[in-house]
Amino acid sequence: MNPEFLSRLQFALTASFHFIFPPISMGLGILLVWMAWKHVRTGDPVWRQASVFWVKVYGLVFALGIATGLVQEFAFGMNWSQYSRFVGNVFGSLLAAEGVFAFALEGGFLGLMLFGGDRLGPRMWLLATFLVVFGAHFSALWILMANSWMQTPQGFTTKMTEWGNQAFMTNFGAVVNTPSFLPRLLHTWVASWIIGSALVLSVSAWYLLKNRHREFAKRNFSTAIKVFTVLAILQVFVFGAQMAISVTKNQPEKLASIEGNWTNESCAPLYLVGWVDESSEKTYAIGVPCLLSFLSYGSFDATVPGIEKFPKKDWAPVNVAFQAYHLMIDLGFLFPLIGGVAWFVWWRRKRERMPPWLLWVCISTVFLAEVATIAGWWTAEVGRQPWIVWNVLRTDEAVSPTLTTGQVLLSLITFALLYALLLVLFLFLLDRKIKHGPEAPEEPHVSDLPNTFREVFRSRSQGRASGELELEEEHVPG
């Protein structure tokens, strides 16, 4: 073990743990906006009940995301100072923009969304929720912009300075719009929305299984299963496919590694499961013949480049990249099947009497979606190795030169223990919130309802009042 290996391991641990929370924030946030909008449109107290419940879950997720995200900022300077020195003039501007433009917006309205439900009217609460969710997506945009530049760098030049070789931005438009940026952004956003809908689906299915809060559960389940299924299909056939095409065009070495393709091969199969023996340079797997060639180049006879075509010093850890990638795509293919079956049964049984086994499958979706998303991040980052900035700066050249093995090992153990404690605390609080369930739906105030519903509410109130008056008159003696 050396400081470089331990620093990689530490960043993988802290980044993977952090990556649990931002996708939930974005995905759950989209559904929060939908629920708040439904309450404004209909005045239905069940949607108000759902908004109040899920916004508390959102607050818990957001808190963990902020606490674990700050660690990444310090890691750049403490473990990866050579990287920070090299890319600071490019990377720094993108991170600064994320803080100034996105996080400030998100944090500025967060308090109104979390604590303003009883003080703000439905419309103002909807506005606050929208701005928080918009800020979360805007923040992810800048982060993914920076990460995409590391994957497919452009719009810069390098110069030797008194501090060493450094990158300097020459074209801001080229930096923010690298070839991999848009496919990566859409792929990540959709994955986040899938996780958010899976969380709502999972909790709603659990309530249905336990026969608790049935009206709340039915509304949430009905919304979540539709969103989950549609997005899962789009992710596989549109956004995931576009991401794969981007990798094929811009990072052919990564494509060869994640597919375990050692030699140039026409009619290359798309593997589903398998194992890569790096010592013998062979892949033992089950796959679909010619599908990789078709998906990559639009032709079943197209030749897919193999790993052996590239210098051995530039090879990624092939088996790790292969396993992470295939875990992601296997789960990705599973989600439309789960969603389609559950939606069909839900529709056929008229939103009643779902089979317990199918409810348990729905409950598991949030865990499977998180695993798929983290596996996707591992695919992107492990597949990029040995480069920290693709074909520009190697990872072993980016680590802080003054670190010792003991220092990094101590910090790694500390983070592992701390994050284990945070995970237990998060699951405990989330479990307690779910078991407590939503509060009883509030009766709508007349001022909170849309105009048409106000008129109905008032007419019914007036009708009850006049009926009570007539009843009293009938019982007046004399």
C-alpha positions in Angstrom: 0.0 0.0 0.0 1.2 3.5 -0.9 -0.3 7.0 -0.5 -1.6 7.0 -4.1 -3.5 3.7 -3.7 -4.9 4.7 -0.4 -5.9 8.1 -1.6 -7.8 6.5 -4.5 -9.5 4.1 -2.1 -10.4 7.0 0.2 -11.9 9.1 -2.5 -13.8 6.1 -3.9 -15.3 5.5 -0.4 -16.2 9.1 0.3 -17.5 9.9 -3.2 -19.5 6.7 -3.4 -21.1 7.4 0.0 -21.9 11.0 -1.0 -23.4 9.9 -4.3 -26.2 8.1 -2.4 -27.8 11.4 -1.5 -27.8 14.0 -4.4 -29.7 11.6 -6.8 -32.4 11.1 -4.2 -32.6 14.9 -3.7 -33.1 15.5 -7.4 -35.5 12.6 -8.0 -37.6 13.1 -4.9 -37.6 16.9 -5.5 -39.3 16.4 -8.9 -42.1 14.5 -7.4 -42.4 17.0 -4.6 -43.0 19.7 -7.2 -45.7 17.5 -8.8 -47.4 16.8 -5.5 -47.4 20.5 -4.5 -48.8 21.4 -7.9 -51.5 18.8 -7.6 -52.6 20.3 -4.3 -52.7 23.8 -5.7 -54.7 22.6 -8.7 -57.2 20.4 -6.9 -57.1 21.4 -3.2 -57.1 17.7 -2.4 -55.7 17.3 1.2 -54.1 14.0 0.4 -51.6 15.8 -1.9 -50.9 18.2 0.9 -50.4 15.3 3.2 -47.9 13.7 0.7 -46.0 17.0 0.3 -45.6 17.5 4.0 -44.4 13.9 4.5 -41.9 13.8 1.7 -40.5 17.2 2.3 -39.3 16.0 5.8 -37.6 13.0 4.1 -36.0 15.5 1.6 -34.6 17.5 4.5 -32.9 14.5 6.0 -31.4 13.5 2.6 -30.3 17.0 1.9 -28.5 17.3 5.2 -26.5 14.1 4.6 -25.7 15.2 1.1 -24.2 18.5 2.2 -22.2 17.0 5.1 -20.6 14.3 2.9 -20.1 16.6 -0.1 -17.9 19.0 1.7 -15.3 16.2 2.2 -14.8 16.1 -1.6 -13.7 19.7 -1.7 -11.0 19.2 1.0 -9.8 16.0 -0.7 -8.8 17.9 -3.8 -6.4 20.0 -1.8 -5.2 17.5 0.7 -4.9 14.2 -1.2 -4.8 15.5 -4.8 -2.8 18.8 -4.7 -1.0 18.1 -7.9 -4.3 17.6 -9.7 -5.7 20.8 -8.1 -2.6 22.8 -9.2 -2.8 21.5 -12.7 -6.6 22.0 -13.4 -7.3 24.8 -10.9 -7.6 27.5 -13.6 -10.2 25.4 -15.4 -11.9 23.2 -12.8 -12.0 25.9 -10.2 -14.2 28.2 -12.2 -16.8 25.5 -12.7 -16.9 24.6 -9.0 -17.1 28.3 -8.1 -20.1 28.8 -10.5 -21.8 25.8 -8.9 -21.5 27.5 -5.5 -22.4 31.0 -6.6 -25.2 30.3 -9.0 -26.7 27.0 -8.0 -26.1 26.2 -4.3 -26.9 29.7 -3.2 -30.3 29.4 -4.9 -30.9 25.9 -3.5 -29.9 26.9 0.0 -31.6 30.2 -0.1 -35.1 28.7 -0.5 -34.5 25.5 1.4 -35.6 27.0 4.7 -38.9 28.2 3.1 -39.5 24.7 1.7 -38.7 22.8 4.9 -40.3 25.1 7.5 -42.7 27.3 5.5 -45.4 24.7 4.9 -47.6 26.1 7.8 -46.8 29.7 7.0 -46.8 30.0 3.3 -49.8 29.5 1.1 -49.8 26.5 -1.3 -48.7 28.6 -4.2 -45.7 30.2 -2.4 -44.7 26.8 -1.0 -44.9 25.4 -4.6 -42.6 28.2 -5.7 -40.1 27.6 -2.9 -40.1 23.9 -3.6 -39.6 24.5 -7.4 -36.6 26.8 -6.8 -35.0 24.4 -4.4 -35.3 21.5 -6.9 -34.2 23.7 -9.8 -31.2 24.7 -7.7 -30.3 21.0 -7.1 -30.5 20.3 -10.8 -28.5 23.4 -11.6 -25.9 22.4 -9.1 -25.6 18.9 -10.7 -25.2 20.6 -14.1 -22.0 22.3 -13.0 -20.6 19.3 -11.2 -21.2 17.1 -14.2 -19.8 19.7 -16.5 -16.6 19.6 -14.5 -16.5 15.8 -14.5 -17.2 15.6 -18.2 -14.3 17.9 -18.8 -12.1 15.4 -17.0 -13.5 12.7 -19.2 -13.2 14.6 -22.6 -11.1 17.7 -22.0 -11.1 20.5 -24.5 -10.9 24.3 -24.6 -7.6 24.7 -22.7 -3.9 24.9 -23.2 -1.0 23.9 -20.9 1.8 26.1 -19.8 4.9 25.6 -17.7 4.9 28.0 -14.8 7.0 28.4 -11.6 4.6 26.0 -9.9 4.9 23.4 -12.7 2.8 22.5 -15.7 -0.7 24.0 -15.5 -3.9 24.0 -17.7 -5.4 27.4 -18.7 -8.8 27.9 -20.1 -8.8 29.3 -23.7 -12.5 28.8 -24.6 -15.1 28.8 -21.9 -17.8 27.5 -24.3 -15.7 24.5 -25.3 -14.9 23.7 -21.6 -18.6 23.7 -20.5 -19.8 21.8 -23.6 -17.4 18.9 -23.9 -18.5 16.0 -26.1 -19.5 13.8 -23.2 -21.3 16.5 -21.2 -24.9 16.5 -22.5 -25.2 12.6 -22.7 -23.7 12.4 -19.2 -26.0 15.1 -17.8 -29.2 13.6 -19.2 -28.2 10.1 -18.2 -27.5 11.2 -14.6 -30.6 13.3 -14.3 -32.8 10.5 -15.5 -31.1 8.0 -13.1 -31.8 10.4 -10.3 -35.5 10.7 -11.2 -35.7 6.9 -11.3 -34.2 6.8 -7.7 -36.7 9.4 -6.5 -39.7 7.6 -8.0 -38.3 4.3 -6.6 -38.2 5.7 -3.1 -41.8 6.8 -3.3 -42.8 3.5 -4.9 -40.9 1.5 -2.2 -42.5 3.3 0.8 -46.0 3.3 -0.8 -45.7 -0.4 -1.4 -44.7 -1.0 2.2 -47.7 0.9 3.4 -50.0 -1.2 1.1 -48.3 -4.4 2.3 -49.0 -3.4 6.0 -52.4 -2.0 5.1 -51.6 1.4 6.5 -52.3 4.9 5.2 -54.1 3.3 2.2 -55.3 6.4 0.5 -51.9 8.1 0.8 -50.2 4.9 -0.3 -52.5 4.4 -3.3 -52.0 8.0 -4.6 -48.2 7.8 -4.2 -47.9 4.3 -5.6 -50.0 5.2 -8.7 -47.9 8.2 -9.5 -44.5 6.6 -8.7 -45.1 3.4 -10.7 -45.9 5.4 -13.9 -42.9 7.7 -13.5 -40.5 4.8 -12.6 -41.6 2.6 -15.6 -41.5 5.3 -18.2 -38.1 6.6 -17.1 -36.7 3.1 -16.8 -37.6 2.5 -20.5 -36.2 5.8 -21.6 -33.0 5.3 -19.7 -32.3 1.9 -21.4 -33.3 2.8 -25.0 -32.6 6.5 -25.2 -30.3 8.1 -22.5 -28.2 5.1 -21.6 -27.8 4.3 -25.3 -26.6 7.9 -26.0 -24.1 7.6 -23.2 -22.8 4.4 -24.6 -22.4 6.0 -28.1 -20.5 9.0 -26.5 -18.1 6.5 -24.9 -17.6 4.7 -28.2 -16.8 7.9 -30.0 -14.6 9.6 -27.4 -13.2 6.9 -25.1 -12.7 3.7 -27.2 -10.2 2.4 -24.6 -12.9 2.6 -21.9 -15.4 0.8 -24.2 -13.0 -2.0 -24.6 -12.4 -2.3 -20.9 -16.0 -2.2 -19.7 -17.0 -4.7 -22.3 -14.0 -7.0 -21.7 -13.2 -7.0 -25.4 -9.6 -7.9 -25.8 -9.1 -8.1 -29.6 -10.6 -6.2 -32.5 -13.8 -8.0 -33.3 -16.6 -7.7 -35.8 -20.1 -8.8 -34.8 -18.9 -8.2 -31.2 -21.3 -9.6 -28.6 -22.9 -7.6 -25.8 -22.1 -9.5 -22.6 -24.7 -9.8 -19.8 -22.7 -11.5 -17.1 -19.2 -12.9 -16.9 -15.7 -12.7 -15.5 -12.5 -11.2 -16.9 -9.2 -13.0 -16.4 -6.7 -10.2 -16.8 -3.7 -12.5 -16.4 -4.6 -14.6 -19.5 -6.4 -11.7 -21.2 -9.6 -13.6 -21.7 -13.2 -12.9 -20.9 -15.6 -15.7 -19.9 -19.1 -14.4 -20.3 -22.7 -14.9 -21.6 -23.8 -12.4 -24.2 -26.0 -11.5 -27.1 -24.1 -12.0 -30.4 -23.3 -8.9 -32.6 -25.4 -6.6 -30.3 -22.3 -4.5 -29.1 -21.3 -3.8 -32.7 -24.9 -2.7 -33.5 -25.3 -0.5 -30.5 -21.9 1.1 -30.9 -21.7 1.7 -34.6 -25.2 0.9 -36.0 -24.1 -2.2 -37.9 -24.0 -5.8 -36.8 -20.8 -6.3 -38.8 -18.9 -3.3 -37.4 -15.6 -3.9 -35.8 -15.2 -3.0 -32.1 -11.6 -2.2 -31.0 -10.0 -4.4 -28.4 -8.0 -3.6 -25.4 -4.8 -5.0 -27.0 -5.0 -2.2 -29.6 -3.9 0.3 -26.9 -0.7 0.6 -24.9 -0.7 -1.7 -21.9 0.3 1.2 -19.6 -3.0 2.9 -20.5 -5.3 -0.1 -19.6 -7.9 0.4 -16.9 -8.5 -2.2 -14.2 -10.5 -4.3 -16.7 -12.4 -6.7 -14.5 -13.5 -4.0 -12.0 -14.8 -1.8 -14.9 -16.4 -4.8 -16.5 -18.3 -5.9 -13.3 -19.4 -2.4 -12.4 -20.7 -1.7 -15.9 -22.6 -5.0 -16.3 -24.1 -4.6 -12.8 -25.5 -1.3 -14.0 -26.9 -2.4 -17.3 -28.3 -5.7 -15.9 -30.2 -3.8 -13.3 -31.1 -1.2 -16.0 -32.7 -3.9 -18.1 -34.5 -5.3 -15.0 -36.3 -2.0 -14.1 -38.6 -1.8 -17.1 -39.7 -5.4 -16.4 -40.4 -4.7 -12.7 -42.2 -1.4 -13.6 -44.2 -2.9 -16.4 -45.5 -5.9 -14.5 -46.3 -3.9 -11.4 -48.1 -1.2 -13.4 -50.1 -3.8 -15.3 -51.2 -5.7 -12.2 -52.0 -2.4 -10.4 -54.2 -1.4 -13.4 -55.9 -4.9 -13.8 -56.7 -5.1 -10.1 -58.1 -1.6 -10.0 -55.6 -0.4 -7.4 -56.5 -3.0 -4.9 -55.1 -6.4 -3.6 -51.6 -6.3 -5.0 -49.8 -9.7 -4.5 -47.5 -9.5 -1.5 -44.5 -10.8 -3.5 -44.9 -8.1 -6.0 -45.1 -5.4 -3.3 -41.9 -6.8 -1.9 -40.3 -6.5 -5.3 -41.5 -2.8 -5.5 -40.1 -2.2 -2.0 -36.7 -3.4 -3.2 -36.5 -1.0 -6.2 -35.0 1.9 -4.3 -32.1 -0.2 -3.1 -31.5 -1.7 -6.6 -31.7 1.8 -8.2 -29.0 3.1 -5.8 -26.8 0.1 -6.5 -27.2 0.7 -10.3 -26.4 4.4 -10.0 -23.3 3.9 -7.9 -22.2 1.1 -10.3 -22.6 3.6 -13.1 -20.4 6.1 -11.3 -17.7 3.4 -10.8 -17.9 2.5 -14.5 -17.2 6.1 -15.5 -14.4 6.7 -13.0 -12.6 3.3 -13.0 -13.0 3.0 -16.8 -11.1 6.4 -17.1 -8.0 5.0 -15.4 -5.1 5.4 -15.4 -6.0 9.0 -16.4 -7.5 11.5 -14.0 -7.8 14.0 -16.9 -8.2 11.8 -20.0 -5.0 11.6 -22.0 -3.6 14.7 -20.3 -2.8 13.9 -16.6 -2.3 10.5 -15.1 -3.7 9.7 -11.7 -0.3 8.7 -10.2 0.9 12.2 -11.2 -1.9 13.9 -9.4 -1.5 12.8 -5.8 -0.1 15.1 -3.1 3.7 14.4 -3.0 4.1 15.0 0.8 1.6 12.4 1.9 2.7 9.4 3.9 1.1 6.0 4.0 0.3 6.3 7.7 -1.5 9.6 7.2 -3.8 8.4 4.5 -4.4 5.1 6.2 -5.5 6.9 9.4 -7.8 9.2 7.6 -9.2 6.3 5.6 -10.1 4.4 8.7 -11.6 7.5 10.3 -13.8 8.1 7.3 -14.9 4.5 7.1 -15.9 4.5 10.8 -17.6 7.9 10.5 -19.5 7.1 7.4 -20.6 3.8 8.8 -22.0 5.7 11.8 -23.7 8.2 9.4 -25.3 5.4 7.4 -26.7 3.8 10.5 -28.0 7.1 11.7 -29.6 7.9 8.3 -31.3 4.6 8.0 -32.5 4.8 11.6 -34.0 8.3 11.1 -35.5 7.3 7.7 -37.0 4.1 9.1 -38.5 6.0 12.0 -40.0 8.6 9.7 -41.5 6.0 7.4 -42.9 3.9 10.3 -44.5 7.0 11.8 -46.1 7.7 8.5 -47.7 10.8 7.2 -49.8 13.1 9.4 -53.6 13.1 9.0 -54.6 15.1 6.0 -55.5 18.7 6.8 -58.9 20.1 6.0 -58.5 22.7 3.3 -58.9 26.4 4.1 -61.1 28.3 1.8 -58.3 30.8 1.0 -56.0 27.9 -0.1 -58.4 26.5 -2.8 -58.6 27.4 -6.4 -61.5 29.7 -7.3 -63.8 26.9 -8.6 -63.3 24.9 -5.5 -63.8 27.9 -3.3 -67.2 28.4 -4.8 -68.2 24.7 -4.3 -66.8 24.8 -0.7 -68.8 28.0 0.1 -72.0 26.8 -1.5 -71.9 23.6 0.4 -71.1 25.5 3.6 -74.0 27.9 3.0 -76.3 24.9 2.2 -75.5 23.2 5.5 -76.0 26.5 7.4 -79.4 27.2 5.8 -80.5 23.6 6.4 -79.6 23.8 10.0 -81.5 27.1 10.3 -84.6 25.5 8.8 -84.4 22.6 11.2 -84.1 25.0 14.1 -87.2 27.0 12.9 -89.2 23.7 12.7 -88.5 23.1 16.3 -89.3 26.6 17.6 -92.4 26.2 19.9 -95.6 28.1 19.3 
